[in-house]
Amino acid sequence: MKIALDAMGGDFAPQAAVAGAVLAAQRLAGKAQVVLIGTEAEVRPLLQQYGPAAAALELVFSTQVIEMGEHPAKAFQQKQDSSIAVGYRMLHSGEIDAFCSAGNTGAMLVGAMFTVRPVAGVLRPAIANFVPKLAGGYGILVDAGANADCKPEMLEQFGELGSLYAQYVLGIARPKVGLMSLGEEEGKGSAVTQAAHQLFKVNPHVHFIGNIEGRDLFNDKADVIVCDGFVGNVMLKMAESMYDIMVQRNLNDEFFEKVNYETIGGSPILGINDNAIIGHGVSTPLAICNMLMQGYQMAHSGIVDQIKDSFKS
Amino acid sequence: MKIALDAMGGDFAPQAAVAGAVLAAQRLAGKAQVVLIGTEAEVRPLLQQYGPAAAALELVFSTQVIEMGEHPAKAFQQKQDSSIAVGYRMLHSGEIDAFCSAGNTGAMLVGAMFTVRPVAGVLRPAIANFVPKLAGGYGILVDAGANADCKPEMLEQFGELGSLYAQYVLGIARPKVGLMSLGEEEGKGSAVTQAAHQLFKVNPHVHFIGNIEGRDLFNDKADVIVCDGFVGNVMLKMAESMYDIMVQRNLNDEFFEKVNYETIGGSPILGINDNAIIGHGVSTPLAICNMLMQGYQMAHSGIVDQIKDSFKS
């Protein structure tokens, strides 16, 4: 099994990416091969720092880099030899089993949509994000930001995708699916969430527990939190900022430490034909390593086949 | 000046309401008269506990109560002698200058819409909520939950209403208005927020600073945070739950203490012809007292006249 990393992605690339890949290669030794995709002139000198530990990495050299600020679709099309474009081609051809990048999020989504493509039957792929639970373990929030405007049927599918992920990757037997709204009552919500609520009620594939509220993100009510990408993005950025404020104010706590993106690693793209994970721009080596571990878990679980199976009409 | 309280509203009413009213009457002595509206048989015995302090309160007796779980519109119509309906009639007739209740939120909105009515030119009144800022003071978030589905023009007006409130009640000279979105760039957002962004850009009445993100709720970027009621409600409930988790985990902090609803008091309804404030269902006496103080500040500032003036076309 091969888990690949975009060595050029992230605010601290390639240093942080290479360091994270070396860490992950140690942890995955005997289970999976870590593949590093990047510019030879930048990656090779860095690897020398790690001596024999770096020898475990497989290297693939690309010549271009999609920068963080570039227009995603344009850059992806014009830079066919960028680390992201090369990674997606290898993923699509089956040379690698998962592709991770802390680089340009938009370009990662473009590659997901146009190189790897959505699973047949999936209306719109979504980004999933892990949410630590007070009772222990993690829940999953879908969508974390890929789709700002959603139709009720999209929200329904986010619930199905999240439920499959919770089951096959997180190992939750019968994941509770909650629909984010502004009140628990069925009649509360926007026009879209109210319609989605009705779809969920008769959906035999998910264990729908009804509406949940902003206060239920971290509690035990739902394992799968369904919302549009606008709401999901706002919530996650807000949680992250509250964690940052706590750190600044010297409030140390085991639970809130799990809200830190570093512990979580990255955000898988669900509903596409292969395993792709997007990392946080400011990813440290630890975050990169955890993202690669996630990539391994996803690939190992066979989640994509489960999704394909489930969406076969 | 008369500031009235629904003695029957809130999960701990009438006890907490009466206790809060007594507190507020002491603080407002010489400035404003606190009026208590409620059921005589329930309110009178409670007042005896407070001895002479209770004598400062003006009493208005109503015979009915709208319960927390009741259907707002139906209950408001059928219970014409409920404390909420009586309060709104007194507000509309000018007998009182502000009306506060920690009772049924929906019924408070019904009274606002049908007894007091929206200011001419305002498309939809909104609920405002105060947000503590890391740099000190408070910002204001509009809408906190009255309108789940918004048109771009509504968001634009929320910015105008919030800006007037920040200016005339919070005393912020040139309030910075930020539009909540999932990215800072102009092109980021939902179809509605993208259109609202364009309206704000050419609006001469507000100091628009562009898109803000979930991470900007507590920082100094914007004094007025504009979002639809769905997003606002989710954010505020999430902030509240994170505060609750911190309390449970013995994390004490001066800044996060300000996120506590108790300190804030209540949420004014903006864009109606009088001063009405909705309190949290679980309001304690301190929260009730702070809500009444807010009611006084609103009435004293003449904010409603400012809004009427500003929306006169």
Interface residues (C-beta under 8 A of the other chain):
Chain A: L134 G145 A148 D149 M180 S181 L182 K188 G189 S190 A191 T193 E213 G214 R215 D216 L217 F218 N219 C227 D228 G229 F230 V231 N233 V234 M235 L236 K237 M238 A239 E240 S241 M242 D244 I245 M246 R249 L251 D253 F255 F256
Chain B: L134 G145 A148 D149 M180 S181 L182 K188 G189 S190 A191 T193 E213 G214 R215 D216 L217 F218 N219 C227 D228 G229 F230 V231 N233 V234 M235 L236 K237 M238 A239 E240 S241 M242 D244 I245 M246 R249 L251 D253 F255 F256
